[in-house]
Structure formats: structure tokens, C-alpha cells
Amino acid sequence: MCILSIRAEEKKQKKTKHGLASPPNTERRTILNGFPVVLHPKTGVSETRSSRLRCCTPCTTAADGTVGNGNNRRSILLSPASPAAVTVRAPVAPSPMPTKRRGDQLRDCSVTLPLDILWLPKAAMRPFGPDPSHSDCVLVVGVSRPKLAALFLSVMLLSLFLTFHILYDSAVYSIQAATAISENKIAILTNHIPNPPVINQPVVFPNRIHFPKTSRRLPQCLIIGVRKCGTRALLEMLYLHPRIQKAAGEVHFFDRDENYLRGLEWYRKKMPHSFRGQITIEKSPSYFVTPEVPERVRAMNASIKLLLIVREPVTRAISDYTQLRSHAATATLPQQQSLSSTSPLSRSFEELAILPNGTVNEAYRPLAISQYHVHVHRWLEVFPREQLLVVNGDQLIDDPVSQLRRIEDFLGIEPRIGSNNFYFNETKGFYCLRNETGDKCLRETKGRKHPRVDPVVISKLRKFFVEHNQKFYELVGEDLGWPEE
């Protein structure tokens, strides 16, 4: 049932002087059963003073007290159950149409609704709303057909049920998701989950899957080098921390012009999804030796943290030579079982590092990269010393936890990586990673066995690097204690 409150639109009637007859065609009032009733001046039919009964279009009124035409004609009379009410009865048998005047010709109702309309005067109802004066009568609409009423009721109940079900299901699901994420964070804080990347996995509930809100962010930390000093091992170790996310592979955004010209949005898409508060790290060792990289990095983020991992220069140069020779051998065609005698890599490390006159070949690339002060000087011209942390790659091999503690403090994250995350691999000769899901070592290409190098050449190279190492110590403000012979 629908109850509509209709504001009265009655116009003020001019008062007539005492003793004068009322003007023609005006409304007449009478008292019926103790209630005031307004009669139409032409038809004498009772109706409300404020409004007229209307269908979709105005209806005609006959002298017999009916409205409408033909089968749509309805009678208007007082309800016996409520003397103050005026009720529109159901359609009655058609009656002869009276002669219409030209001014009374109105359009017939175009739609017949199966509704019973009941007008109740304001005096018969309790006032409704903050200001009862706004309503002069109440319109009560009821459906006269049981089937239609049942249909309306069914639709209403179904709508209420679906709305309640959706709200309830959404609330329960939100509570389950929040509980699961909270339990995951608590487990990490209590060190029950040594391998934090599991928080990036979707939260799964029965018959549904939920991906927490993550986004790709530009890196807040870069491992800028140095090549063959353990950059990959360092990145994998840091990835054990729940606050660290790592880019897959070396992106080479800042050192390759074709990538840099693609813009930061391309670079961002290469980054992993991370939660707010996590630190994204990307590593490309060639950043360290490329002259234009420091300025490009500062243009992206002037407050970025830089990690520089270094090893004893001669050891690093031999490792570099070993990798270059291995890559050249892998790239050789099947019919070429050995390197060509004219290829530089067919020569030994001693032949490449020492010139025929007995001096050090400073132009040899593995030796040029090991002159750290030449390259780090460019970085310190762009970034303050506080944003650069030098990691001792030799100590990372022997005691990884101590170096990782320094990095955690440098990045401003709580210490979470401990000795239980490592185990020593006797075959490879260095530490491998361990977490709740299993053990992991770097791939076979890491930790290659170095060729034997003449000790005299090694001693000569170390003496050559003494001066270069001292310059590097002065720039970074710490002595790494590399051997001088």
C-alpha cells in the first residue's frame, strides 16, 4: 500500500458581504454525519476542496455523480465505513452520456489502473511529519487484483533478500580478508615466516581469490655494482626480508639509451608489485661504470639509496676474465671446439693483464673496472656520501649476516635476516639461502672456478692497485684492508 501526502492547492475565497447571495457557480458546503463536505456547483457531487481526482488525463464529470466515460466511469460517494472519506468505487455499468457543453469537453482517461483510491480528510488521520500543515489529505492506494498484489509483494521481498545477502556477504568477506592479512603480518613480525615474499601471494578463500592492493613503484634503492662482486647474491639475500621487493633481472634502464628514451613509465612496468612501505630494489652492475647514469638516476629520485658492493680488485679482475672466457666459449659454433688463436680470450689472463714490456695493461677492461675510485668519484659528485653504502663483497661471502645488518640499518628497516637463513654449500664453497619453503643456491654460472694465475702476476697487480685503493678509501671514508702484495 502506498500513502502519498498531497499539499493543498486551494485558493483563498473572497469574503462576501453580509446579506448578499453567493456568486453563481461557487462551491457549496454542507455537513454530513458531522463532517464538512464540499459539493461541486454543477454536479452536486462530494469532492475534496484542495484537489480533484485525476487519471492520466482529466476526466469528465456527469450530473449523476460519476467520472470518466463508458466502462471507465466511476461513482464518487461517501464511504459508509468512514463518513469523512470519499471513495472511488470500481467501474460500474455504463450509463447514457449526458449532453456535454463545449467548455466541458475533456479527454477521456487513457489508462485504467487496477487500483482503489481512497481520499481521507486531514481530520481523520493523525498528523504526519514535522509540519502537519503541509498536508490537507492523505491518498491511500491499494491494489485490487490479488495476483498483482502478490507479484508486487514477491518482487519487494526478493529485492530485500538480495540486498541483505549482498551486504552480508561483502561484510563477511572483508572481515576474512582483513583477518588473513593481519595474521600474515603478525607471523612475519614474530619471525614465523622467514620467507616474506609469501605476503605477495593472493589471499584465497573458498570459491574466490583476492589480490591485495599492490602497485608497481619506481625503485627506492639501486645496486649499482660492481660487476663480479656478488651483486646477484646480495639481491637474493636482501629478498629474504619482508620489506624488500626485487626487480626480475637486470633492467639496464639508465645505461642504455634505447631503454632510457622509453621513459619512466616503461621502467615502472619492469618493477614488481609491492605493498605500501616495501622497498623495491633493482640492480644493474653496468650502472657503476657508465658516465651518464648518476645524473639520470638523480633526475628520477634525488633521495634514492645506493648500494655498491666491491671485492679485492685483483680477485674481481680474475673473476671477470673467467666469465668473459666462459661466455665466449659458449657462443662458439659447434664446429669450433676451441677458441681461435687470434681471439684475445684465447690468451691467458697473464698475457692480457701484463704487457710485453712488463707493465700493467691499464686499458684491459677487467683491470679498468677494478679502479673503483675513477667511477665512484662521478657518483659522489651527484649524490651525498650518506646515500651510498659500500658493501664488502669478500665479507659477504664469509659472513653474510654482518653485512646484511649494515644494509638493513642503512635502508631503515628492522633486522629480519639471520643465520638461520643460510647454510654453507661445500661443493660451491659459499653460503646458500634457506627459508621455510626450502633451500636455494645461485645458479651454476655463479661461483665458477677461477683459472690458476701466476702468483708473481697477482703480486704485481696488487702493488699496482695500492695507490688506486687508497684513493678509493679516501672517497668512501673507510679502509677495506685489501692486501698490498
C-alpha positions in Angstrom: 0.0 0.0 0.0 1.3 3.5 -0.9 0.3 6.6 1.1 1.0 9.9 -0.6 0.8 13.2 1.2 -0.6 15.9 -1.2 -0.2 19.6 -0.4 -3.3 21.6 -0.7 -3.5 24.0 -3.5 -6.8 25.7 -2.5 -7.1 29.3 -3.4 -8.4 31.9 -1.0 -12.0 32.8 -1.5 -13.1 36.3 -1.3 -15.4 37.0 1.5 -18.9 38.1 0.6 -20.7 40.9 2.3 -23.4 40.1 4.8 -26.8 39.6 3.3 -25.7 39.2 -0.3 -26.3 36.0 -2.2 -23.3 33.8 -3.1 -22.0 34.3 -6.6 -23.1 31.7 -9.2 -21.1 28.6 -9.9 -19.4 28.6 -6.5 -18.8 25.6 -4.2 -21.4 24.7 -1.7 -20.7 23.3 1.7 -22.8 21.0 3.8 -22.5 18.9 6.9 -22.8 15.1 6.6 -22.6 12.8 9.6 -20.8 15.5 11.5 -18.1 16.1 8.8 -17.8 19.0 6.4 -18.4 18.1 2.7 -17.8 20.3 -0.3 -20.2 19.8 -3.2 -19.5 20.5 -6.8 -21.5 23.5 -8.1 -22.7 21.8 -11.2 -23.0 18.1 -10.3 -23.6 18.3 -6.6 -21.1 15.5 -6.1 -19.0 15.4 -2.9 -15.3 16.0 -3.5 -12.2 17.4 -1.7 -11.7 21.1 -1.6 -7.9 21.0 -2.3 -7.6 18.6 -5.2 -9.6 16.9 -7.9 -9.4 13.2 -8.7 -7.4 12.7 -11.9 -6.3 9.8 -14.1 -3.6 10.1 -16.6 -5.6 12.9 -18.3 -8.5 14.9 -16.9 -11.8 13.1 -16.8 -15.3 14.4 -17.5 -17.9 14.6 -14.7 -21.5 13.8 -15.3 -24.5 15.1 -13.4 -25.2 11.6 -11.9 -22.0 11.9 -9.8 -19.8 9.7 -11.9 -16.5 10.5 -13.6 -15.0 9.1 -16.8 -16.7 7.8 -19.9 -18.0 4.4 -20.9 -16.6 1.5 -19.0 -14.2 3.7 -17.2 -16.9 5.7 -15.4 -16.6 5.6 -11.6 -19.0 6.8 -9.0 -17.9 9.2 -6.2 -19.8 8.9 -2.9 -19.1 8.8 0.8 -17.7 5.6 2.3 -20.1 4.2 4.8 -17.2 2.8 6.8 -15.7 6.2 7.1 -18.2 9.0 6.8 -15.4 11.5 6.3 -13.9 9.7 3.4 -14.6 10.0 -0.3 -14.1 6.6 -2.1 -13.6 5.9 -5.8 -15.5 2.7 -6.5 -14.7 0.1 -9.1 -16.1 0.6 -12.6 -19.9 0.3 -12.9 -22.2 -0.3 -15.8 -22.0 2.3 -18.5 -24.7 5.0 -18.3 -26.0 7.3 -21.1 -23.7 10.1 -21.8 -25.3 13.5 -21.0 -25.1 16.3 -23.4 -21.7 17.9 -23.0 -21.2 21.6 -23.2 -18.4 22.8 -25.4 -16.4 24.1 -22.4 -16.7 20.8 -20.5 -15.4 18.5 -23.3 -12.3 16.9 -21.9 -10.2 14.0 -22.9 -11.0 10.5 -21.5 -8.7 8.5 -19.3 -6.3 6.6 -21.5 -5.2 4.0 -18.8 -7.3 2.1 -16.4 -5.3 1.0 -13.3 -6.4 -1.8 -11.0 -6.2 0.5 -8.0 -8.6 1.6 -5.3 -8.0 5.2 -4.4 -9.2 6.5 -1.0 -9.2 10.1 0.0 -9.1 10.7 3.7 -9.5 14.2 5.1 -6.8 15.5 7.4 -9.1 15.5 10.4 -9.5 11.7 10.2 -5.7 10.9 10.3 -3.0 11.6 12.9 -0.7 14.4 11.7 2.4 13.1 9.9 5.7 14.8 9.5 7.4 17.7 11.3 4.9 20.2 10.0 1.3 18.8 9.7 0.1 21.9 8.0 1.8 20.8 4.8 -0.8 18.1 4.1 -4.6 18.5 3.8 -5.4 15.0 3.0 -3.9 11.5 2.6 -4.1 9.4 -0.5 -4.3 5.7 0.1 -3.7 3.5 -2.9 -4.4 -0.3 -2.8 -4.1 -3.0 -5.4 -7.5 -4.5 -6.2 -6.2 -7.6 -8.0 -4.8 -10.4 -5.7 -2.4 -11.7 -8.3 -0.9 -8.3 -9.0 -0.6 -7.7 -5.3 1.1 -11.0 -4.8 3.5 -10.1 -7.6 4.4 -6.8 -6.1 4.9 -8.4 -2.7 7.2 -11.1 -4.2 9.3 -8.6 -6.0 9.7 -6.5 -2.8 10.7 -9.5 -0.7 13.1 -10.8 -3.4 14.8 -7.3 -3.6 15.1 -7.1 0.2 16.6 -10.6 0.3 19.2 -10.0 -2.4 20.2 -6.7 -0.9 20.7 -8.2 2.5 22.6 -11.2 1.0 25.0 -8.9 -0.9 25.6 -6.7 2.2 26.1 -9.7 4.4 28.4 -11.5 2.0 30.5 -8.4 1.4 30.9 -7.7 5.2 31.9 -11.3 5.9 34.4 -11.4 3.1 36.0 -8.1 4.1 36.4 -9.4 7.7 38.0 -12.6 6.4 40.4 -10.7 4.2 41.5 -8.3 6.9 42.0 -11.2 9.4 44.1 -13.2 6.9 46.3 -10.2 6.1 46.7 -9.3 9.8 47.7 -12.9 10.7 50.2 -12.8 7.9 51.8 -9.6 9.2 51.8 -10.9 12.8 53.6 -14.1 11.6 56.2 -12.0 9.9 56.8 -9.8 12.9 57.1 -12.9 15.2 59.6 -14.4 12.7 57.3 -17.4 12.0 57.6 -16.7 8.2 61.3 -16.5 7.4 60.5 -16.0 3.7 58.4 -12.8 3.4 57.6 -12.9 -0.3 54.6 -15.1 0.6 52.7 -12.0 1.6 52.6 -11.1 -2.1 50.6 -14.2 -2.9 46.8 -13.7 -3.3 44.6 -14.3 -0.3 42.4 -17.3 -1.2 39.0 -18.1 0.3 36.6 -20.8 -0.8 35.3 -20.2 -4.3 37.1 -16.9 -4.7 40.5 -15.3 -4.9 41.6 -11.9 -3.7 44.7 -9.9 -4.7 45.6 -7.3 -2.0 46.1 -3.8 -3.2 49.6 -3.5 -4.6 51.2 -1.3 -7.2 54.4 -1.1 -9.3 56.7 1.6 -7.9 59.9 3.0 -9.1 62.9 1.6 -7.1 63.8 3.3 -3.9 67.2 1.6 -3.9 69.7 0.6 -6.6 72.5 -1.9 -6.6 74.8 0.0 -8.9 77.7 -2.5 -9.0 80.3 -3.7 -9.2 80.3 -6.4 -11.8 81.6 -9.8 -10.5 81.5 -8.7 -6.9 78.3 -10.5 -5.8 75.5 -8.2 -6.9 73.1 -11.1 -7.7 73.9 -12.9 -4.4 73.4 -9.6 -2.5 70.0 -9.1 -4.2 68.8 -12.6 -3.4 69.9 -12.3 0.2 68.1 -9.0 0.7 65.0 -10.5 -0.9 64.6 -12.7 2.3 63.5 -9.6 4.1 59.7 -9.0 4.2 60.1 -5.3 3.4 62.2 -5.9 0.2 60.9 -6.5 -3.3 63.3 -7.1 -6.2 63.1 -6.5 -9.9 63.5 -9.6 -12.0 66.7 -9.5 -14.0 68.8 -6.5 -14.9 66.7 -3.8 -16.5 69.6 -1.6 -17.8 67.3 1.4 -17.9 69.8 4.2 -17.1 72.9 2.8 -19.0 71.2 2.0 -22.4 69.9 4.9 -24.4 67.2 2.8 -26.2 65.7 1.9 -22.8 66.1 5.3 -21.2 64.3 7.0 -24.1 61.2 4.8 -23.4 60.6 6.9 -20.2 60.0 6.2 -16.6 56.6 4.6 -17.2 58.3 1.8 -19.1 60.8 1.5 -16.3 58.0 1.4 -13.7 56.3 -1.5 -15.5 59.5 -3.5 -15.2 59.2 -3.3 -11.4 57.4 -5.9 -9.2 54.2 -5.2 -7.4 54.8 -4.1 -3.9 52.8 -3.1 -0.8 53.0 0.4 0.6 56.0 0.5 2.9 58.0 -2.1 1.0 61.3 -1.1 -0.7 61.8 -2.0 -4.4 65.4 -2.7 -5.4 66.8 -3.0 -8.9 70.4 -4.0 -9.8 72.4 -3.5 -13.0 76.2 -3.6 -12.4 76.9 -1.6 -15.5 75.4 1.5 -13.8 78.6 1.9 -11.9 80.9 2.4 -14.9 78.5 4.3 -17.2 79.3 8.1 -17.0 75.8 9.4 -17.7 74.0 7.2 -15.2 74.4 9.2 -12.0 72.7 12.3 -13.4 69.9 10.2 -14.9 69.3 8.4 -11.5 69.1 11.8 -9.7 66.6 13.1 -12.2 64.3 10.2 -11.2 64.9 10.3 -7.5 67.4 12.6 -5.8 66.9 10.8 -2.4 67.4 7.2 -3.7 69.6 4.8 -1.7 72.7 3.3 -3.5 74.4 0.0 -2.7 77.9 -0.5 -4.0 79.4 -3.9 -3.4 83.1 -4.3 -4.1 85.7 -7.0 -3.8 89.5 -7.1 -3.8 90.4 -5.6 -7.2 92.7 -8.4 -8.5 90.3 -11.2 -7.5 87.5 -9.3 -9.1 89.5 -8.9 -12.4 90.3 -12.6 -12.5 86.6 -13.4 -12.0 85.7 -11.0 -14.7 88.2 -12.7 -17.1 86.7 -16.1 -16.2 83.2 -15.1 -17.1 84.2 -13.4 -20.3 86.1 -16.5 -21.4 83.2 -18.8 -20.4 80.7 -16.7 -22.4 83.0 -16.7 -25.5 83.3 -20.4 -25.3 79.5 -20.8 -25.0 78.9 -18.6 -28.0 81.3 -20.6 -30.2 79.7 -22.6 -33.0 79.6 -26.3 -32.6 82.2 -27.0 -35.2 84.6 -24.6 -33.4 85.7 -26.7 -30.5 88.4 -24.3 -29.4 88.9 -20.5 -29.4 90.7 -19.0 -32.3 94.3 -18.3 -31.7 93.7 -14.7 -32.9 91.0 -14.1 -30.3 92.0 -12.1 -27.2 90.2 -14.6 -25.0 92.4 -17.4 -26.3 95.2 -15.8 -24.4 95.8 -16.3 -20.7 95.0 -13.8 -18.0 98.7 -13.1 -17.5 99.1 -12.2 -21.2 96.2 -9.8 -21.2 96.9 -8.1 -17.8 100.7 -7.6 -18.4 102.1 -6.0 -21.4 105.2 -7.5 -23.2 107.3 -4.7 -21.6 106.3 -5.9 -18.1 104.0 -3.1 -17.2 100.3 -3.4 -16.2 97.8 -3.1 -19.0 95.6 -0.4 -17.5 93.4 -0.4 -20.6 92.4 -4.0 -20.1 88.7 -3.7 -19.2 88.7 -6.1 -16.2 91.5 -4.1 -14.7 90.0 -0.7 -15.6 86.7 -1.6 -13.8 88.7 -2.6 -10.7 89.9 1.0 -10.4 86.9 1.9 -8.2 87.9 5.5 -7.4 87.6 6.5 -11.0 84.0 5.6 -11.2 82.8 6.3 -7.6 84.1 9.8 -8.0 81.3 10.6 -10.5 78.6 9.2 -8.2 79.8 11.3 -5.2 79.7 14.4 -7.4 76.0 13.9 -7.8 74.9 12.2 -4.6 75.9 12.9 -1.0 78.1 10.3 0.8 75.2 9.4 3.2 73.2 7.9 0.3 75.9 5.5 -0.8 76.7 2.3 1.2 79.8 0.3 0.4 79.3 -3.4 0.9 82.4 -5.6 1.4 81.8 -8.4 -1.1 84.6 -10.6 0.4 83.0 -10.4 3.8 79.6 -11.1 2.3 80.9 -14.5 1.2 82.5 -15.4 4.6 79.9 -13.8 6.9 76.7 -12.6 5.1 74.7 -11.8 8.2 77.1 -9.0 9.4 76.9 -7.2 6.0 73.2 -7.6 5.8 72.8 -6.0 9.2 74.6 -2.9 7.9 72.3 -2.8 4.9 69.1 -3.2 6.9 70.2 -0.3 9.1 71.1 1.8 6.0 67.7 1.2 4.5 65.9 1.9 7.7 64.2 -1.5 8.1 64.1 -3.7 11.1 66.6 -6.7 11.1 64.9 -9.8 10.0 67.6 -11.9 8.2 69.6 -14.1 10.5 72.0 -17.1 10.4 69.1 -19.5 10.2 68.5 -18.2 6.6 71.9 -19.5 5.4 73.8 -22.8 5.1 77.3 -23.4 3.7 77.5 -25.4 0.5 80.7 -27.4 0.5 80.5 -28.0 -3.2 80.2 -24.4 -4.3 82.3 -23.0 -1.4 79.9 -20.3 -0.3 76.7 -19.8 1.6 73.3 -20.7 0.1 69.9 -19.4 1.1 67.3 -21.2 3.3 63.7 -20.4 4.0 60.6 -22.1 5.1 59.9 -23.5 1.7 63.3 -25.0 1.0 66.9 -24.3 0.2 68.2 -22.2 -2.7 71.6 -21.7 -4.2 72.6 -19.4 -7.1 72.6 -21.0 -10.5 75.6 -22.9 -11.8 77.1 -19.9 -13.6 77.7 -18.3 -10.3 80.8 -19.3 -8.4 82.9 -20.5 -11.3 86.2 -22.0 -10.5 89.0 -19.5 -11.4 91.9 -20.5 -13.5 95.3 -20.7 -11.9 97.2 -17.4 -12.2 100.9 -16.9 -11.7 101.5 -15.6 -8.1 104.1 -13.2 -9.5 101.5 -11.6 -11.7 99.0 -11.4 -8.8 101.6 -9.8 -6.6 102.5 -7.3 -9.3 98.8 -6.4 -9.9 98.2 -5.9 -6.2 101.1 -3.5 -5.9 99.7 -1.6 -8.9 96.3 -1.3 -7.2 97.7 0.0 -3.9 97.5 3.7 -5.0 94.1 3.2 -6.6 92.8 1.5 -3.5 94.0 4.4 -1.2 92.1 6.9 -3.4 89.0 4.8 -3.1 89.4 4.6 0.7 89.6 8.3 1.0 86.5 8.9 -1.2 84.3 6.4 0.7 85.8 7.2 4.1 86.7 3.6 5.1 89.6 1.2 4.7 88.6 -2.2 3.4 92.0 -3.7 4.2 92.8 -5.3 0.9 96.2 -6.9 0.6 99.1 -4.9 -1.0 101.1 -7.9 -2.2 
